[in-house]
């Protein structure tokens, strides 16, 4: 089971399932330099972090796969998406911030979108196929 409520952003899925959904960005046109970071967090910290480099038509397709969701404990996680404008990288190649020089945006070039953190609800898996 994989269900996304497009109005609230709530995702319901069983532990270990796979699924995908698309985020369409409005109010800013993504460029090839921008990076989109999607983070799923438990109350104890980050569980899944994804970075997207090449948006198509101002959209990104987010895929959650079995290796990422199989170990998640049942319950509610928060998730959000951020656009990093003109990113700066650390020595490992991870995005650490944006310069904010291309577009005048506060918070080091980071734009939170599309709304406040949303919910990923992981359901218990009863058996294995």
C-alpha positions, 0 to 999 in steps of 0.5 A, spaced: 500 500 500 502 506 498 497 512 498 499 520 497 494 525 499 495 531 494 492 536 499 495 535 505 502 531 503 501 525 508 504 519 505 501 512 508 505 506 506 507 499 509 514 498 512 518 495 506 513 497 501 515 501 495 512 507 492 513 514 488 510 521 487 511 527 484 512 534 487 511 540 482 514 547 484 511 553 483 513 560 485 520 559 483 523 556 476 528 550 478 535 551 474 540 546 473 544 549 478 539 548 484 538 542 488 532 539 491 533 536 498 527 531 501 528 529 508 524 524 512 525 524 519 523 520 525 523 523 532 530 521 533 533 524 527 534 523 519 532 517 516 532 518 509 535 524 505 535 524 498 538 529 493 535 531 486 539 534 481 535 534 474 528 537 475 523 536 469 518 541 468 519 544 475 518 537 478 521 532 481 519 524 482 521 522 489 521 514 489 521 510 496 524 503 495 524 497 499 531 498 502 530 505 504 523 503 508 524 496 510 527 498 517 523 503 518 519 502 525 511 503 524 509 510 526 509 517 524 515 521 520 516 528 518 518 530 511 519 536 507 523 538 501 527 544 500 530 547 494 538 549 495 539 555 490 546 555 487 549 550 493 555 550 496 558 543 497 562 540 503 569 535 501 564 529 501 560 532 495 554 533 500 550 540 499 551 544 506 548 551 504 546 555 498 550 562 497 543 566 495 547 570 490 543 568 484 536 570 487 535 574 493 533 569 498 534 569 506 536 563 510 543 562 505 539 560 499 534 555 502 527 555 500 522 550 504 517 548 499 511 546 498 509 547 505 510 546 513 513 539 514 508 533 512 507 526 515 509 519 512 506 514 516 509 507 516 504 501 517 506 495 520 507 489 515 504 483 518 507 478 513 512 477 507 511 475 500 
